[in-house]
Amino acid sequence: KLHSDLDKGVGTVKYTLSGDGAGTVFTIDETTGDIHAIRSLDREEKPFYTLRAQAVDVDTKKPLEPESEFIIKVQDINDNEPKFLDGPYVASVPEMSPVGAYVLQVKATDADDPTYGNSARVVYSILQGQPYFSIDPKTGVIRTALPNMDREVKEQYQVLIQAKDMGGQLGGLAGTTTVNITLTDVNDNPPRFPKSIFHLKVPESSHVGSAIGRIRAVDPDFGKNAEIEYNIVPGDGGNLFDITTDENTQEGVIKLKKPLDFETKKAYTFKVEASNLHLDHRFHSVGPFKDTATVKINVLDMDEPPVFSKPVYTMEVYEDTPVGTIIGAVTAQDLDAGSSSVRYFIDWKNDVDSYFTIDATEGTIATNELLDRESTAQYNFSIIASKVSNPLLTSKVNVIINVLDVNEFPPEISVPYETSVCENAKPGQVIQTVTAADKDLSPAGQRFSFRLSAEASNKPNFTVHDYRS
């Protein structure tokens, strides 16, 4: 209400209003000076208005007093609930954290006047999420409320937080938000084999370096905490094998280091240890973070080709040996459990192979034609051995036959000689040296003897001296 001391109540004074909201928010009764709000006020929209008032003479329109300025302050009422502007929230905390471990701080804002009353005094509480988590009613800090919370039992929690103004008292307004909390993994679980014995069947024909089987230890942890290293426990049974970790599946891949032979050894038994790579010292008291299982490998018999007793066979035969003479034999055996009979064949590649034959059952090699060392001194061919029970399974071996020389050629004077001599040559003078050659393969140290033929010895003019060289 505005009032001038010059106003005697007889209608000679007129009141006017100007400034913030004059005529739109506020109006004044020109006669009485009463000021009224003509629409609802919102402190959060505009907390105060600066107005100017004037008292003028009704007749002369002249100011009766200087213009005065005054402020209308909008007094707050609790008409705004607290709001979580950053919600919903996402947070995480390691599993097995102690009680009181910090998780997250939430904050609600209230548009009401914090300087007047309790309209903006917020108190936090948990509507959903107990007894796992707690919240400080003043600061909004969320902490763990239970010990030994296990990610492998429950990983995700949805916590409903309420912020209530008026200091949480009855009649206060409230707002809510959701906090999605994830328990992050720690290495609190050792790897464990689901069974104590793993049985594998492996063909004896498996290649060295090939994967022959997989075993797996289970670790409920996650990521690097679940990474497993496998090792074969040293012992007699595992020296033919190796084990590595499949990084994608965390399985132990057993590989072959040396060839298998069913006929030599039919089964192997060894132990495998699975251990975590990344340990957490806080859980050492739980026990060793490793486990052991037994692996039994049964070798499967495979039908294998015959095996020759030698890698190469070398034989000798004289060149004048009669056709059909046995000069040697090859031997191959079936080492499989069934012990099939073996058949032998010459691997025909050219006409030279026809000089020999082989007994299909006994493996004996005989001449098939007369041999001539001076024509061919050595023969090299292959013999094939196949199993009667499975002719497709074959082995091959090289046979080298050296043809030995027989003294079948007489020595021959190397070249025709024409010799001249002076008529006055002295007795005993050497007038010609004669040499000889033999088509046969001369043994080491063989010598020729020289003498005059019977008809020449009747002519005493010349003699031959044998130097024995």
Helices and strands as residue ranges (DSSP letters): E 13-19, E 26-28, E 35-37, E 48-57, E 68-73, E 89-94, E 102-105, E 123-128, E 133-135, E 141-144, E 156-164, G 166-168, E 174-184, E 197-203, E 211-216, G 223-226, E 228-232, E 241-245, E 251-256, E 267-276, G 281-286, E 290-300, E 307-308, E 312-318, E 326-329, E 332-333, E 342-346, G 351-355, E 356-358, E 364-367, E 378-387, E 394-404, E 412-413, E 436-437, G 456-458
